[in-house]
Amino acid sequence: MITIWRIIKYGFQSFRRNAWLSATTVGVMILALVVLQGIILFNVFADSAVEEVKDKVDISVYFKSNVSEDNILNIKKTIEEFSEVKEVEYVSRDDALEKFKEKHKDDKVISQTLEELDSNPLLASLNVKAKELDKYGPIAEYLNSVSLRDVVEKVTYAQNELVISRLEHLVKGMNAGVLMLTLFLVFLAVTVTFNTISLAIFSNKEQIGIMRVVGASNSFIRGPYVVEGIIYGAIAAVVSFALFVPVVSGLSPQLASFVPSFNLQDYFFGNMPRLFTYQLLAGAALGIVSSTIAIRRYLRT
């Protein structure tokens, strides 16, 4: 316990002794952790945006006017049993007409034309949503199969195929981009923090040599610098997290206009303990890894 206390004490002394160098190191780590937290929040926002777009993508299959409702409901039941299918919505001819009237209620020409018709010109349909974007192909194949050719009037997959394909590539590209950016950030942060901590160790090179001469173990020599790295990371985590509070509050209304179903401010404050824990662990890990790598070179000489 005395040894551990001395290691912690020397770590704080080294942090205070190199005030300007410590401030520079903390500043670099703050920038790294701000970007890291930004990536986390951006990833959550992007996932919500993609999910909202995906929720609006579907395949509509329209049935011929002579097909009975019972027959359509049986087909609906069959489609719902597919493992690729998330949801199937049945829209009757009457429901379709009501929706059409509501959508064009301000267009007098369309309203008058509908009133003059003796029968409902719209067709019953099924709106099919898949669990994943790449599952729409097999569903469309079934809807266009020979067994349904006598009852199906039109399937809209051909019109939506390009949108679905582009959205699928966008999701994959976004996930790959976030992963690459995160890995680059980690590498950059470790490299910069390693160099700044190396300067602190270099300034105490003679002291380290004396400690080795008097028989200090490598773990005792390494300990204060690891503690110093943890201090850097902890301070950087607190400051960087505090910087996000006003930023999130300011950006939340603007982002809500793009994705109404996602409120960044509610997510941030609702998950604040978890997000702060991530930030603190990332800062501590960054300091520990950088200081361990930096001191290892001097312990080998």
N, C-alpha and C positions, 0 to 999 in steps of 0.2 A: 504493500500500500504506500509506503514511503517513496519507493522508486517511481510508482505511477504518479504520485503527487508531484514529485520533482520534475518528471517529464512534462506534465501539464503546466507546471509553473514556468519552466524554461521555454515552453511553447508560447505562452502569453508574453514572456519577457522579450522573446525574439520578435513577436508581432509588434510590440510597442517600440522596441529599439529601432526597427527599420520602418518608421512611420510612413515616409513617402513611398517607399517600395511596397509596403503593405497596401497603401491606398491605391497604387497603380494596379497591383494584382487583383484587389477587390473590384476595381473598376472594370477590368477585363472580364472577370468572372460574372459581373452583373450583366454586361452586354451578352455574354454567352447564355446565361440563364434566362434573360429577357427573350432572346430568340427562341430558346427551347420551349419556354412557356407559350410563346406566340405560336409555335408549331403545334403544340398540344391543342390550343384553343382553335386554331385554324382547321386542324384535322377534324375536331368535333363539329365545327360549323360546316365544313365541306361535306362531311358524312350526312348531316341533316339536310343540306341542300340537295345532295344526290338522292337521298331517300325520298324527299318531297317530289323531285322530278320523276323518279322511278314509280312513285305512287300514281302519277298522272298518266303513265304509259300503260296501255292495255291493248288487247285485240278485241275488236267488235265483230261478231258474226251475225248477219242479218238473215232472217228466215223468210221463205216465200209466204205470200199472203194466205195461201190455202193450208198452211201447216197448223195443226191444232196446238193449243196451249199445253195440253198434256204431253204431246210429243216433244215439245221444246223443253219442258221441265224434266223429262226423262234424259234428254241429251245433257241438260245442265247437271243432273245428278251424276252422270257418267264422267263428265269433265272434272267435277269436284273430286273425284276419286284419284285423279292423276297426282302423282307425287310432286310434279313441277308446278302445280296450280296453287296459288295463294287464296284467290277469291273469285267467285263467279256471280255476277249481278244480272238478274233477268229484268228486262225492260219490255213491258207489253206494248201493244200498238196504242192503246189508250194513254198509257204513261208517256210514251214517246210524243204523242200529239200534244199532251198538256205541257211537256217540257218545251216543245217547239213553239207553242203559243206564248208561253212565258218569256222565252228568249226573244221573240220578235213582237212583243206586245206594242211596241212603239212604232212599228211599221204598219201603216194603215193598208197598204196594198196587199201585203201578205195576209193580214187579218181578214180583209174582205174576200180574198181568194179562197181562204179556208172555209169561210161561211157559205160560199156558193157551192162547195163540193158536196156531193151526196154521200161519199164514203171517206173513210180514213185512208189517206194515201201512204202513211208511214208503215214501216215493217217492225215486227217484234225482233228483239235482238238479245244477245248475251254479251256482256262485257267481261272479259277474262283477264285477270291479273296473275302474272307468274311470280314465283318466289324470288327468282333471279333473272337478270336480263338475258342470259344465254339460254333460258328455258323456253323462250317464246317460239323458237324454231320447231321443236317437236309438237307443241300445242297447235301451231298453224298447220303442220302436216296432217294432223288428225282432222282438223276442221275442213281441210281441203280434200279429204280422202273420198274415194268413190262411194263409200257407204252413206255419206251425207250429201252427196251431190244432188239428190232429188229434193232435198228440203232446204238446202242453204242457197240463198240468193247471192251473198257477197261476204267476203272476209277481208278485213281492213289491214291485215298484216303487211301486205305489199306496200301500202302507203306509209306504215309506221316502221318498216324494216330498217330504213336508212337512219331514222332517229334513234331507234333501239341500238343499232350497231355503233353509231357515234357515241352515244351515252356510255355504252359498255367499254369502248376504248378510252373514253375520258376518265372513267372510274379507275381502270387499270393504270393509266398513265399518272393520275393524281396520286395513287397509292405508292407507285414506284418513285415518283418525284419527292414525296414527303420522306420516304425511307432514305433516299440518297442525300437529301438535304440534312436530315438528322445525323447520319453517319459523318458527313463532312463537318457539321457543326461540332460534334464530339471530338473529332480529330483536331480541328482548329483550336478548340478551347483547351484541350489537354496540352497541345504544343505550346500555346502562348503562356498558359499558366506554368508549364514546366520551365520555360525560359525565365520567367520572372522569379520563380522560387529558386532556380539555379543561381541567380544573382545574389539572393539572400544567403544561400549556402556558401557561395564563393567569398562573400564578405566575411564569413566566419570560418574560412578555411583553416587559419592558424589555430583557432579554438578547437576545431574538430581534430586537428593533428595532436594537440596537447591532450585531449580527452582519450585518444587512442593510445598515447604513450603511457598514461597513468592506468590503463587497463579497462577503460569503459567498453562495454559490449556494444556490438553493432545496433542492437535493438534499443539501447539507451540513447545512442547518438541519433538514431533515426527517429525516435519517439517525438521529440520536441517539434521537428519539422512536419511530421504527420499531424500533430496537434495544431500547428500553425496553418497547415493546409485546410484542416477542418474549420478553423476559425474564419479563414478567408471564405470558404464555401457557405458557412452559416450566415455570415453578414451579407454576402452577396445574395443569398436566397431571400432573406428578409427584405432587403432593399428592392430587389427586382420584383418581388411579389407585391410590395406596396405600390410600386409604380404602375402596376396593372389595374389597381382599383379605379382610379379616375379614367384610365384609358378605356376600360371595359364599359364603364358607365356612359362615356361619351359615344362610343361606337355602337352600342346596343340598339338605339333607335334607328340608325342608318342600316344596320344589318337586318333588322326586322322587316324593312321594306322589301328586301330581296327574298328572305325566307321567313314568312309570317309565323310558321309553326315553331320556330326556334328563337328563344330569347337568351342572348348571350349573358346578360346581366343575371338573370335568374339561375342560369347554369353555373356561372362563376361563383356566386355567393352561396348557392345551394351545395356546391361541391368544394367549398373553400378549404376545409380541413384536409381533404384528400389531395387537392392540387398543391397546397402548401407543403404537405408531406413529400410529394414528388419533387418539388422544388428544393426542399431542404436535403433530401437524400441525394439528388443530382449534384448539388453544390458540395456536399461533404465528400461524395465519391470522386468528384473532379479534383478536389484538393488533395485527397488521400493518394489517388493514382499519380498525380503530377509530382507531389513531394516525394513519394516512394521511388519513382523513376529517377528524379533529380538527385537524391541523396545516395542512391545505389552506386553511381559512378565514383563518388568520392570515397565510399567505403571500400571499393575494390583497389584503390590506389594505395 
